[in-house]
Every structure is written in C-alpha cells, then in structure tokens.
Amino acid sequence: MTDGWTKRTPTALLVLADGTVIEGQGLGATGATEGEVCFNTALTGYQEILTDPSYARQIVTFTFPHIGNVGTNDEDFEDLVPDNAAGAVGAIFRADISPYSNYRAASGLDEWLKKRGVIALCGIDTRALTVHIREKGMPNAVIAHDPEGRFDVEALKARAKAWPGLEGMDLAKDVAAGKPVDFAEAPWAWGSGYGRGADDARYTIVAIDYGTKRNILRLMTGLGAKVVIVPPTASAEEILAHQPDGIFLSNGPGDPAATGAYAVPTIQELLKSDIPIFGICLGHQMLALALGGKTQKMHQGHHGANHPVKDFTTGKVEIVSMNHGFAVARDTLPDGVVETHVSLFDGSNCGLRLKDKPVFSVQHHPEASPGPQDSHYLFSRFFEMIEEHKANQGKAA
C-alpha cells in the first residue's frame, strides 16, 4: 500500500492488529497511539471532522486525496474545549499537504495537527486501505510518527494486537463537559463569523453532553434557545432543575452500551417527564437502549457527508453527514417505537420516534459541519414539539 512514486525513508507507520504494516511519511505530532481505523468520504471540512469528539480513539482515513489545501482557522472546530483536543487521534492522507490558500486560514494543517497532538501519515494508497476496511472491517491499529524513521515494528504490532478496541469502551466521560455551562454561540454568518444568542431566549434546552458538536448547539441557539450543557453523568434531578423546555441527547464516541450503563437510567427517568426529547447519533442509540432496544457494532460504519437517508415522515430522501460505528438493531425496537429514517446505503436504522410522547432521534448528523444542510429541518421539528407541548401545558393549567 505504499506510494510507488517515492523512495523516501518511511517516517510514519500504520500497524494493523493483523500484523499488516503500511509505510508512509509522517505529519503532525510525533509518537505513537492506538485507535480504530475508519474511512471518511467527505470532500471538505477536514478540520471539523478531526475535531468532532465522536472520533475519539479513531484514526480517520480521508478518501479525498487532497487534504489541507485551505489550511486551518480559529473558527472551524467542533469540540467544546479545543485545548482538550477531543477528536480523532490520527489521520491518513493520500497526498502530502500542499501550501494552503484561503482568506480564512490562520495556519497550515501540519502545524495545526502538531498543536492538537494528532499523528498523521501521508503518501499511501488510501483506496487500497479503504478496500481493506470494506472487506475486513474497521481494524484496530497503531499509528506512529518518527522524523528519523526509527521504529520497533514488533513492539508496534504487539501494541496494536493488544488494544481492545471500541466495543465495551465508554469514552463520553473523556470528551464531555465536566460541569454545567451555558452555551451562547449562534450560527456562522458571512463576514461576521459566529454570532451570539439572543438575551431574551424563548426556550431553555438542556443538552446532555456525551461529546457534542458545537454546530448542533449553535443551530438550537439560532432558533431562540438558551442552551445549558450538562455532563453525561448528570442525574435526571439535576437536569430537570434547569426547568428545560426540551432535552437534547448529544452525539459522542465509544460503545453506546458502555455509556448507557449510567446514561440509560437517567434517560428513562427523563422520559417520564413528558418533556420533548431529541437525540443525535450516540444520543439516538442510547435513547433506543432506554426504550428497550439494542445496539450492534457495524462492519465498516458510516463516515462521510454524502449518505442518502430516507425520512418516512416526509417521504423525502436527504443527503446527510454520518459518523458512527454502532447502529440500532431495528428488530429489537419495542411496540410504540416507530422507525422514521433509514439508510439507503445499507438499510440500517437512522431514526425513531415514540407514538405517544414528543420524543425522537436520528442516527445521522443534521447539523452537518461539514456536509449538506438537507436535515436542518429536524431542529425546527424539535422546536415545534416544544411549542405544542407548552401549548398543551397551558390548556391543562
């Protein structure tokens, strides 16, 4: 899988758990780290992808060959605390990083990767690696970078083989907010960047942070909400103390069943409140667990910004952003739960709702960033539920 165009001494290795060694040129941070290797088919938005907390303990292979052309900036990050570098631990590119050219750029990708501690590798046949993942599944691996090209290959093989992988791994606590915090950033506007939420917010949304992306919260702020972020271990009592009009279950990394060990009982308590609930990605999976369903590890996962999903509610097909390696097993969903969305790539479940409560969730990322904005309407759907719930409360009073 090495690039036949170059005879340079390898300064980076990707060592798979099956013993496969892929040689390339190192970029970004030096050292070595473990992760699960996936591939992402997005053409743009590499900075948002690498800073998505859902990619914790993953090594992202970009199928688009030219990554880094527009540099990096101080705005396009998705983790709540950039200094914590919650996101991908490694990155793999086909081509070397070319000089950047973009009016928003503040630095090059290589420099940015170094600052975030992300190890990267370039100069390999990413198509061959993608085929390997499609045929054999997402492998556990070690990615290593040494500018002098000095590697203990056997030790790296043993390290990759010993790493247990994402199944059974709770990562939400590692990437989420450690304490309640208000979020007031609003969507990006041309010429002015990210705005601020209105002081006279119409709603209070409590977002349970399992590894949330900023753009999810921005879109809710932009629709007139005050967003209060709470850590994944917050109790139902602590959440309800904020008197929310709606509750959001965020995306995040790791095995939903592992995170669900402490999160599911809380969600089950919140379901009793009849407050509208909206979940995305990991939040979707844990809502399914709370309702009695099960989740399962996927063969190659869904990672990209060009995935077709059908919304049975509208009958429309949307092109969406995806980032998940686990999925809800639809056959385990109990009565009273309706499937609302399905992937047109592999038929896997991508959404659900309750028949008798204002509760719904989706597997994909409607906030995009990066990706198409076809599914932005889901945030409006959530707020319409909130309005209807408030109106019903008013009638009951």
C-alpha positions in Angstrom: 0.0 0.0 0.0 3.0 2.3 -0.2 3.2 5.0 -2.8 5.3 3.9 -5.7 6.2 7.5 -6.6 8.5 8.0 -3.6 11.7 6.3 -2.4 11.9 8.3 0.8 12.6 6.6 4.1 9.3 6.0 5.9 8.8 8.3 8.8 5.4 7.0 9.8 3.7 3.6 10.1 0.2 2.4 10.4 0.4 -1.1 12.0 -2.8 -3.0 12.0 -3.8 -5.6 14.6 -3.5 -8.4 12.0 0.2 -7.5 11.5 -0.1 -5.5 8.3 2.4 -2.7 8.2 1.8 0.4 6.0 4.6 2.8 5.4 4.3 6.5 4.7 5.5 9.9 5.6 4.8 11.4 8.9 2.9 14.7 9.6 1.6 16.4 12.7 2.6 15.1 16.2 5.3 12.5 16.8 5.0 9.4 18.9 2.5 6.5 18.6 -1.1 5.9 19.6 -3.8 3.3 19.3 -7.1 3.7 17.5 -9.7 2.2 15.3 -9.2 2.9 11.6 -12.2 4.2 9.6 -12.5 6.0 6.3 -14.4 9.2 5.6 -15.7 10.1 2.2 -16.3 13.9 2.7 -14.7 16.2 0.2 -14.5 19.2 2.5 -14.4 20.0 6.2 -11.4 18.1 7.4 -10.9 20.5 10.4 -14.5 19.9 11.6 -14.1 16.1 11.1 -10.9 15.9 13.1 -12.3 18.0 15.9 -15.6 16.0 16.2 -15.5 14.4 19.6 -17.3 11.4 18.1 -14.0 10.4 16.5 -12.2 9.9 19.9 -9.8 7.0 19.7 -10.2 6.8 15.9 -7.8 7.2 13.0 -9.5 8.8 10.1 -8.5 7.8 6.5 -9.6 10.5 4.1 -10.7 9.1 0.8 -10.5 12.5 -0.9 -6.8 12.8 -1.9 -6.1 16.5 -1.3 -6.4 17.4 2.4 -5.0 20.6 3.8 -5.4 22.9 0.8 -7.4 25.6 2.7 -5.3 25.4 5.8 -6.9 25.8 9.2 -8.5 28.6 11.1 -9.7 29.6 14.6 -13.4 29.0 13.9 -14.0 25.6 12.3 -13.6 23.4 15.3 -16.4 21.3 16.7 -15.2 20.2 20.2 -16.3 22.4 23.1 -12.8 22.9 24.6 -10.2 22.9 21.8 -7.3 22.8 24.3 -8.5 19.3 25.3 -8.2 18.1 21.7 -11.3 15.8 21.9 -11.5 14.2 18.5 -9.5 11.9 16.2 -6.2 10.7 17.4 -4.8 10.1 13.9 -5.3 11.0 10.3 -4.2 9.4 7.0 -3.9 11.2 3.7 -3.2 10.2 0.1 -1.1 13.2 -0.8 1.3 15.3 1.2 -0.1 18.6 2.5 0.3 21.3 -0.1 0.7 25.0 0.7 -2.6 26.4 1.8 -4.6 29.2 0.2 -7.7 30.6 1.8 -8.6 34.0 3.2 -9.8 32.5 6.5 -6.6 30.4 7.1 -4.6 31.1 10.2 -2.1 28.2 9.9 -1.3 25.1 7.8 -2.7 21.7 8.6 0.6 20.2 9.6 1.3 22.9 12.2 -2.3 22.6 13.5 -2.0 18.8 13.8 1.1 19.2 15.9 -0.6 21.7 18.2 -3.5 19.3 18.7 -1.3 16.2 19.2 -2.7 14.4 16.2 -0.4 11.9 14.5 -0.8 11.9 10.7 0.5 9.8 7.8 0.5 10.6 4.1 1.8 9.1 0.8 -0.1 5.8 0.9 -2.7 4.2 -1.3 -5.8 5.3 0.6 -8.0 3.5 -1.9 -6.3 0.2 -1.0 -6.7 0.9 2.7 -10.4 1.7 2.1 -10.9 -1.5 0.3 -9.2 -3.4 3.2 -11.7 -1.8 5.6 -14.7 -2.6 3.4 -13.7 -6.2 3.1 -12.4 -6.9 6.6 -14.0 -4.3 8.8 -12.5 -1.3 10.8 -9.2 -2.6 12.2 -7.6 -1.7 15.5 -4.2 -0.2 14.8 -1.3 1.9 16.0 -0.2 5.0 14.1 3.4 6.1 14.7 5.5 9.0 13.5 9.2 9.4 14.0 11.0 12.0 11.8 14.1 9.8 11.9 12.2 6.7 10.8 13.2 4.6 13.8 10.5 2.1 14.7 10.3 -1.1 16.8 7.9 -2.7 14.4 7.4 -5.9 16.5 6.5 -3.8 19.6 4.0 -1.8 17.5 2.5 -5.0 16.2 2.1 -6.3 19.7 0.6 -3.0 20.9 -1.9 -3.0 18.0 -2.9 -6.6 18.7 -3.3 -5.9 22.4 -5.5 -2.8 22.1 -9.1 -4.0 23.0 -10.9 -1.7 20.6 -14.1 0.4 20.9 -16.5 -2.4 21.9 -17.2 -2.1 25.6 -15.4 1.3 25.8 -17.1 4.3 27.4 -15.5 7.5 26.0 -18.2 10.1 26.8 -16.7 11.0 30.1 -13.3 11.6 28.4 -14.6 14.2 25.9 -17.6 15.8 27.5 -18.0 18.9 29.7 -17.1 18.3 33.3 -19.7 20.7 34.7 -22.8 22.6 33.7 -22.1 25.5 31.4 -24.2 27.9 29.3 -23.7 27.9 25.5 -24.5 31.1 23.6 -22.7 30.8 20.2 -25.0 31.2 17.2 -24.6 30.0 13.6 -21.9 31.4 11.3 -22.7 34.3 9.0 -20.7 35.6 6.1 -18.5 38.5 7.0 -19.2 38.3 10.7 -18.4 34.8 11.8 -20.3 33.1 14.6 -22.9 35.2 16.3 -24.3 35.3 19.9 -27.7 34.0 21.0 -30.4 36.4 21.9 -30.6 37.6 25.5 -34.4 37.0 25.6 -34.3 33.3 24.7 -37.7 31.7 24.2 -36.7 28.3 25.3 -34.3 26.5 27.6 -32.7 23.4 26.2 -30.6 21.2 28.4 -28.0 19.4 26.3 -26.6 16.2 27.8 -23.0 16.2 26.6 -21.7 12.8 25.6 -19.3 14.5 23.2 -21.5 17.1 21.4 -20.6 19.1 18.4 -20.7 22.9 18.5 -22.8 23.3 15.4 -25.7 21.3 16.9 -25.8 23.8 19.8 -25.4 26.8 17.5 -28.4 25.8 15.5 -30.6 25.5 18.6 -29.3 28.9 19.9 -30.1 30.3 16.5 -33.7 29.1 16.8 -34.1 31.1 20.0 -32.9 28.8 22.7 -30.8 29.2 25.8 -28.7 26.0 25.8 -27.4 24.6 29.1 -24.8 21.9 28.7 -24.6 19.3 31.4 -22.1 16.4 31.8 -23.0 12.8 30.8 -23.3 11.7 34.4 -25.8 14.4 35.3 -28.8 12.9 37.1 -32.4 13.4 36.0 -33.0 15.5 39.1 -30.1 17.8 38.2 -31.3 18.1 34.6 -34.9 18.9 35.5 -33.7 21.5 38.0 -32.9 23.7 35.0 -36.6 23.6 34.1 -36.0 22.7 30.5 -38.5 23.2 27.7 -36.6 20.5 25.8 -33.8 17.9 26.4 -31.1 17.1 23.9 -29.1 13.8 23.9 -25.9 14.6 22.1 -23.6 12.7 19.8 -20.4 11.2 21.1 -17.8 8.4 20.8 -17.4 4.9 22.0 -19.8 2.0 22.6 -23.4 3.2 23.4 -24.0 0.1 25.6 -21.0 1.1 27.8 -22.0 4.7 28.1 -25.6 3.6 28.6 -24.7 1.8 31.8 -25.0 5.1 33.6 -26.8 7.2 31.0 -29.8 4.9 30.2 -31.4 5.0 33.7 -31.2 8.8 33.5 -32.9 8.9 30.1 -35.6 6.5 31.3 -36.4 8.9 34.2 -36.5 11.9 31.8 -38.9 10.0 29.6 -41.4 10.0 32.5 -41.4 13.8 32.5 -43.1 14.1 29.0 -40.7 17.0 28.2 -39.7 16.9 24.4 -36.5 14.9 23.8 -34.3 14.9 20.7 -31.3 12.7 20.2 -28.5 12.6 17.6 -26.1 9.8 16.8 -24.9 8.3 20.2 -27.9 10.1 21.7 -30.1 8.2 19.2 -28.5 4.9 20.1 -28.9 5.4 23.9 -32.5 6.5 23.5 -33.1 3.2 21.7 -31.4 1.4 24.6 -33.5 3.3 27.1 -36.7 2.2 25.3 -35.7 -1.4 25.4 -33.8 -1.8 22.1 -30.2 -2.9 21.4 -27.2 -1.7 19.5 -24.6 -3.5 17.5 -21.1 -2.9 16.1 -21.1 -2.2 12.4 -18.7 -3.8 9.9 -17.3 -0.5 8.4 -19.5 2.1 9.9 -20.8 5.2 8.2 -18.4 8.2 7.9 -18.9 10.9 5.3 -21.0 13.8 4.1 -22.8 12.1 1.1 -25.0 9.5 2.7 -28.6 9.1 1.4 -31.2 8.7 4.1 -35.0 8.4 3.6 -37.4 10.2 6.0 -40.6 8.2 6.2 -42.3 11.2 7.7 -42.0 13.3 4.6 -41.2 10.6 2.0 -38.1 12.6 1.0 -34.5 11.4 0.5 -31.8 13.6 2.1 -28.1 13.6 1.7 -26.6 13.7 5.1 -23.4 13.7 7.2 -22.7 10.4 9.1 -20.2 9.4 11.7 -20.9 6.2 13.6 -19.6 2.7 14.0 -22.5 1.3 16.0 -26.1 1.1 15.0 -29.6 0.5 16.5 -30.8 -3.0 15.8 -34.3 -2.3 14.4 -35.7 -5.7 15.1 -35.2 -5.1 18.9 -37.2 -1.9 19.0 -40.4 -2.5 21.1 -44.0 -1.7 20.3 -44.7 2.0 20.5 -41.5 2.9 18.8 -41.7 3.9 15.1 -38.8 3.8 12.7 -38.6 7.2 10.9 -35.4 7.2 8.9 -33.4 4.5 7.1 -30.0 4.5 5.3 -30.3 3.9 1.6 -26.8 2.6 1.5 -27.3 -0.5 3.7 -30.9 -0.3 5.1 -29.8 0.3 8.7 -31.9 2.3 11.1 -31.4 6.0 11.1 -34.2 7.4 13.2 -37.1 6.7 15.6 -39.9 8.4 17.4 -42.4 7.5 20.1 -46.0 7.2 19.2 -47.3 8.7 22.4 -44.6 11.1 23.5 -42.8 14.1 21.9 -39.6 12.1 21.6 -37.5 11.4 18.5 -33.9 10.8 17.4 -31.8 10.3 14.3 -28.6 8.4 13.7 -27.1 11.0 11.2 -25.8 14.5 11.9 -28.5 17.1 10.8 -26.2 19.9 11.8 -23.7 19.0 9.1 -20.5 21.0 9.6 -19.2 19.6 7.4 -21.8 18.4 5.0 -25.1 19.2 3.3 -27.9 21.0 5.2 -30.8 18.9 4.0 -31.7 17.8 7.5 -31.7 21.2 9.3 -35.5 20.9 9.4 -35.1 18.4 12.3 -34.2 21.2 14.6 -37.4 23.0 13.6 -39.3 19.8 14.2 -37.9 19.6 17.7 -38.9 23.2 18.5 -42.4 22.7 17.0 -42.7 19.8 19.5 -41.7 22.2 22.3 -44.2 24.8 21.2 -47.0 22.2 21.1 -46.0 20.8 24.5 -46.0 24.3 26.0 -49.4 25.0 24.5 -50.8 21.7 25.9 -49.5 22.6 29.3 -51.2 26.0 29.1 -54.5 24.3 28.2 -54.1 21.9 31.1 -53.5 24.7 33.5 
